[in-house]
């Protein structure tokens, strides 16, 4: 009896999380293979440059400026594939983790799963519009 109740709770939490992620994934997946936009190209350049300096020079201090998020994602320069696509995928993963944290926080603070789901859904709907993220990698 207890195991069935636990399975129902797990299935419900998975469904709720997928509902919350729906706007995030729809908007981001639809623009994964598009050309780079304004800030995305800038941050992509810094990410790829940081990866080059770490690999070849051993130090980032020679680059001049330090951007934490591009440094964190400069690991994509190791792979010999489309690096902007990998940066967008990594950014989508980070956005997904942040959406999960936001949902958990709102559900706990409001003491209602329904309120947490609704607020998180509409925030993800607003924050992942093309006009805000353009083609991804713009957090």
N, C-alpha and C positions, 0 to 999 in steps of 0.2 A: 504494500500500500504506500509506504513512504517512498519507495523507489519510483513508482508511477508519478507521484506528486513532484518529485525532483526532476524527472524527465520532462514533465509538462512545463515546469518553471524554466528549464534549460531551453526548450523549444520556443517558449514565449520570449525569452531574452534574446535569442538569436533572431527571431522575426522582428522584434522591436529594433534591434541594432541594424538590421538590413533596411528597414524602413527609414531609419535616420540617415543611413549612408546613401540612399537612393539618389537624392539630388547631387550629392558630392560626386559620386561615381559617374552619373550620366553626363554631367557637364565636363568633367575632366577626361573621361575616356573619349568623348566625341572630338576633343581637340588634341589628342596625343601626337598625331603625326603632322600637325600644321607647322608652318614656318615660325621662326622665333619672332617675338615682338619686342617692344622697347626695353623695359627693365629686365625681362627674361634673358635677352641677349647679353646685357650687361652682367647680370649675375652668373649666367652660363659661362661667359668669358672668364670671370674671376674664378669660378669653380675649376674650369679646365686649366687655367694658368696656375692655380694653387697646386693642382695635381702634378703639373709639369715641374714646378719648383721643388716640390717634395721629392719627386722621383729623381730628378737630375741634380739639383743643387743641394738638397738636404736641409735647407732652411727657408722658411717663409719670410724672414726679416729682409731679404734682398728684394722682395716684391714691392715693399713700400706700404701698402694698405692691407689690413687684415679684416676680412668679412667672415664672421663666425659660421653662418649658414653655408656659404659656398665652400669653406674649408671642410666642414662636416661632410658635405656631399662630393668632395673632390675624389673620393674613392672610385667614382665611375670612370675616371681616366685610365684605370687599369685594364678595362675591357675594350676590345677592338670592335665596337659596334657604334651605332648612332648615340653619341653621348647626350645630346639634348633630349632624346627620347628617354634615356635612362634617368636623366635629371628630373624629367616630368613624372616618371613612374615613382621615383623616390619621394618627390614632393607630394604625390597623391597618397603615398603610404603615410607620410608625416601628417597630412591633413586628415586622414582616416583616424589615426591615433588621437589627434586633437579633438575630433568630433566625438570619439568615444569618451574622452575625458570630460568634455563639456556635457555630454548626456548624463554621465554618472554624477557630476557635480549638481546639475539642475534637478535631477531626479531625487537626489539626497536632500538638497536644500528645500525643495518644494514638498517633500514627502509624498510625491505622486509620480508614478511612472508616466501617466498620461500627459501631465504638464511638462515633464522633462522631454518626452518624445516630441510633443508639439513645438515647444520652443526651439529645440535643437534642429528639428526638421526645417522650420522656417528660417533659422539662422544659416543652415547649410544651403538652403535654397537661395538666400540673398547673397551670401559670401562667395558662392561658387559660380556666379553668373559670368558670362564671357567678358563683360565690360570690366569686371573686377580682376579676374585671374588671367584674362586674355587667353593664352594657350598653355597655362600651367607654369610651374616653377616660378611663382611670383608670390610667395608667402611672406 
